[in-house]
Every structure is written in C-alpha cells, then in structure tokens.
Amino acid sequence: MDSQTVTGTSDIDAIAAKLEAAERGNLDGSKDSSNEEKAKEVKGKAPVPKDAVTVRCRLSDRGDPDVVVLLGRSQRVSALAQRIRDETDVPSKAKIRIAYLGKILDEKLTLLDQGWKEGHVVNALVVGVYS
C-alpha cells in the first residue's frame, strides 16, 4: 500500500474532515475569493462571462491568420493581452500592447470604454525580447 491508499473508516473520516474544513474556509473567505477573481482577471484567466464578445486580433510579429479570442464586455485590455498570450506562442518576455485605430489602448480600461466596435480588428503589437 502507498500513502494515497485509504485503509479504514478512520482514514475516511479524516479525509472528510479535511474536505469540510477546506469548504468552510472557502465560504468564510469570500473576501479572499474576490481578490482571487481580480488576480485571475489581471492574468487573463478569469472565466469568460455570458456577455462575451469575440475580438479579432492581428499580431504584429507574424503573417499568420488573425487570433480570435473571447473577452467579457467588462474585462480590461490587460485581460485581452493575456488571452492572446495564452492562445499563441508569444514568448513570456515579450510585451503585448493593444492598438485600435492608430492609438495604443490603456490596459486599465475596457475595449468598449475606448471606442472599440464589435467586429473591428485590434492590433496586438508584440514588443520585447525574443528568446
């Protein structure tokens, strides 16, 4: 038997107690979960909300087809950059800046706040070190 094997009722009770404690910790820590959600949004890994739009992104470092990603209407441009990074093989050291109609967009605001229209293409400028 290995250390992962459950051998008796006392082991099952111990595992159940640990699970209950973990669940109670998540319920009591609602403030922590909102902080986790904000951190995930910054990283671009937050779940896509129901009001998501498809954003067509043209990367500056390649001639391949455009990258299409889903982004919530209330998500920031920084989340879009992270989603592009997740969908492509852009090096982690390279920075992705989003431009629309010749202007670099503010990463702290949403696309819609900066005048983006659904169906339009944004430019994803890949800058930085390639390795």
Phi, psi and chi 1 to 4 in degrees:
 res  aa     phi    psi   chi1   chi2   chi3   chi4
   1 MET       -  145.9  -72.6 -160.9  -57.9      -
   2 ASP  -104.8 -180.0   60.6   -2.2      -      -
   3 SER   -71.9  -13.0   62.7      -      -      -
   4 GLN   -88.7  -11.0  -60.3  -68.4  -34.2      -
   5 THR   -80.6  134.5  -54.1      -      -      -
   6 VAL   -88.8  125.7  176.9      -      -      -
   7 THR  -106.2  -22.4   58.3      -      -      -
   8 GLY  -160.1 -177.2      -      -      -      -
   9 THR   -66.4  -31.1   57.2      -      -      -
  10 SER   -66.3  -35.9   62.9      -      -      -
  11 ASP   -66.9  -40.8  -71.1  -21.6      -      -
  12 ILE   -64.2  -41.8  -66.9  171.8      -      -
  13 ASP   -63.6  -39.7  -68.4  -20.9      -      -
  14 ALA   -65.3  -41.8      -      -      -      -
  15 ILE   -65.9  -42.6  -68.2  170.7      -      -
  16 ALA   -62.4  -40.2      -      -      -      -
  17 ALA   -64.7  -39.8      -      -      -      -
  18 LYS   -65.2  -40.8  -72.2  179.7 -177.4  178.1
  19 LEU   -64.6  -43.2  -71.9  173.2      -      -
  20 GLU   -62.7  -41.0  -72.4  175.8   12.8      -
  21 ALA   -64.2  -40.1      -      -      -      -
  22 ALA   -65.3  -41.4      -      -      -      -
  23 GLU   -65.4  -41.7  -72.1  175.6    1.7      -
  24 ARG   -63.8  -37.6  -89.6 -173.9  -90.0  128.8
  25 GLY   -62.3  -37.9      -      -      -      -
  26 ASN   -71.5  -36.2  -72.4  -17.2      -      -
  27 LEU   -71.1  -40.4  -67.3  175.7      -      -
  28 ASP   -72.3  -26.7  -65.6  -19.7      -      -
  29 GLY   -96.5   46.7      -      -      -      -
  30 SER   -62.6  -30.5   60.7      -      -      -
  31 LYS   -65.8  -40.0 -175.4  176.7 -179.8 -178.4
  32 ASP   -65.4  -38.3  -67.6  -23.0      -      -
  33 SER   -67.9  -33.9   64.8      -      -      -
  34 SER   -68.3  -35.0   65.9      -      -      -
  35 ASN   -66.4  -38.1  -72.1  -20.4      -      -
  36 GLU   -64.7  -40.6  -71.6  174.9   13.1      -
  37 GLU   -63.5  -40.1  -70.8  173.0    8.0      -
  38 LYS   -64.8  -40.6  -72.5  179.2 -176.0  175.9
  39 ALA   -64.7  -39.6      -      -      -      -
  40 LYS   -66.1  -37.6  -74.9 -177.9 -179.5  179.6
  41 GLU   -63.4  -41.3  179.0 -177.0  -15.8      -
  42 VAL   -63.0  -37.8  168.2      -      -      -
  43 LYS   -80.2   -8.3  -66.6  179.3 -178.5  178.0
  44 GLY    82.8   14.6      -      -      -      -
  45 LYS  -110.1   10.1  -63.0 -175.2  179.9 -172.4
  46 ALA   -68.8  149.7      -      -      -      -
  47 PRO   -61.6  143.8   13.0  -19.2      -      -
  48 VAL   -76.4  124.8  178.8      -      -      -
  49 PRO   -69.9  169.1   14.9  -19.1      -      -
  50 LYS   -64.1  -27.1  -67.9  180.0 -177.8  178.4
  51 ASP   -89.3   32.4   66.8  -18.4      -      -
  52 ALA   -71.3  149.6      -      -      -      -
  53 VAL  -121.4  153.4  -66.8      -      -      -
  54 THR   -90.3  132.8   57.3      -      -      -
  55 VAL  -118.1  122.0 -178.9      -      -      -
  56 ARG   -91.2  122.8 -177.9  173.7  -61.0  -84.0
  57 CYS  -118.3  129.0  -52.7      -      -      -
  58 ARG  -103.4  114.2 -172.2  158.4  -65.4  149.6
  59 LEU   -81.8  141.0  -84.5   71.5      -      -
  60 SER   -79.9  -15.9   65.9      -      -      -
  61 ASP   -97.6    8.4   68.3  -22.2      -      -
  62 ARG  -154.1  161.5   59.2 -165.3   76.3 -164.1
  63 GLY  -104.1    8.5      -      -      -      -
  64 ASP   -64.5  171.4  -66.9  -15.4      -      -
  65 PRO   -59.2  158.8  -17.5   25.4      -      -
  66 ASP   -62.0  153.5  -63.3  -18.8      -      -
  67 VAL   -95.8  130.5  176.4      -      -      -
  68 VAL  -111.8  123.7  178.1      -      -      -
  69 VAL  -127.5  155.6  -65.1      -      -      -
  70 LEU   -93.7  137.6  -73.6  174.3      -      -
  71 LEU  -143.8  135.2 -173.5   72.7      -      -
  72 GLY   -69.0  148.9      -      -      -      -
  73 ARG   -60.9  -28.0  -67.6 -179.0 -174.6  -86.1
  74 SER   -96.6    2.0   61.6      -      -      -
  75 GLN   -83.0  149.8  -72.8 -174.9  -52.7      -
  76 ARG   -80.5  165.0  -62.3  175.9 -178.8  169.1
  77 VAL   -62.9  -31.7  171.4      -      -      -
  78 SER   -61.8  -34.8   58.7      -      -      -
  79 ALA   -67.6  -36.3      -      -      -      -
  80 LEU   -63.1  -44.5  174.0   62.1      -      -
  81 ALA   -60.7  -40.6      -      -      -      -
  82 GLN   -68.9  -38.3 -175.8   59.5   44.2      -
  83 ARG   -64.5  -38.2  -73.7 -165.5 -169.5  -83.6
  84 ILE   -62.3  -43.9  -67.1  169.1      -      -
  85 ARG   -60.7  -40.4 -174.8  179.2  -53.8  -77.6
  86 ASP   -67.0  -33.7  -66.1  -17.9      -      -
  87 GLU   -84.7  -16.4  -64.9  -71.3  -34.4      -
  88 THR  -123.4 -178.0   61.5      -      -      -
  89 ASP  -104.3   35.8   59.3  -13.5      -      -
  90 VAL   -66.6  130.3  173.1      -      -      -
  91 PRO   -58.8  147.8  -19.7   29.2      -      -
  92 SER   -65.7  -25.8   60.5      -      -      -
  93 LYS   -79.3  -17.7  -68.0 -177.5  178.9 -179.4
  94 ALA   -79.7  144.8      -      -      -      -
  95 LYS   -99.2  142.1  177.7  130.7  174.1   86.4
  96 ILE  -110.4  118.8  -61.2  175.6      -      -
  97 ARG  -109.1  137.7  -57.7  -68.9  -50.6  -99.3
  98 ILE  -102.2  129.0  -54.1  -61.4      -      -
  99 ALA  -122.4  145.8      -      -      -      -
 100 TYR  -144.2  126.8  176.8   65.2      -      -
 101 LEU    52.9   41.4  -64.5  177.6      -      -
 102 GLY    81.2    6.1      -      -      -      -
 103 LYS  -120.7  138.9  -65.4 -178.0 -179.7  178.2
 104 ILE   -75.1  127.1  -58.5  -68.3      -      -
 105 LEU   -82.7  148.9  -60.5 -178.2      -      -
 106 ASP   -74.3  126.4 -174.6   -7.2      -      -
 107 GLU   -69.5  -16.7  -68.2 -175.1  -12.2      -
 108 LYS   -88.4   -9.1  -62.9  176.5 -176.0  174.7
 109 LEU  -109.4  165.5  -60.2  174.5      -      -
 110 THR   -82.9  165.6   66.4      -      -      -
 111 LEU   -62.2  -44.5  -76.9  173.6      -      -
 112 LEU   -64.2  -35.1  -63.2  173.2      -      -
 113 ASP   -64.8  -22.1  -71.1  -16.0      -      -
 114 GLN  -104.9   15.1  -61.0 -178.2   63.8      -
 115 GLY    93.8    4.8      -      -      -      -
 116 TRP   -68.1  137.2  177.6   78.7      -      -
 117 LYS  -107.3  139.6  -54.8  -77.0 -173.4 -142.2
 118 GLU   -60.0  133.2 -164.6  167.9  -18.2      -
 119 GLY    98.1  -15.9      -      -      -      -
 120 HIS   -80.2  156.6  -73.2 -167.8      -      -
 121 VAL   -95.5  137.7  177.2      -      -      -
 122 VAL  -106.3  154.2  -62.3      -      -      -
 123 ASN   -97.5  128.8  -66.4  -51.4      -      -
 124 ALA  -104.4  105.7      -      -      -      -
 125 LEU   -88.2  115.5  -53.9  172.0      -      -
 126 VAL   -95.7  113.6 -179.7      -      -      -
 127 VAL  -127.6  150.2  -65.8      -      -      -
 128 GLY   124.6 -164.8      -      -      -      -
 129 VAL   -81.8  134.6 -180.0      -      -      -
 130 TYR  -107.8  131.9  -71.8   93.6      -      -
 131 SER  -141.0      -   47.5      -      -      -
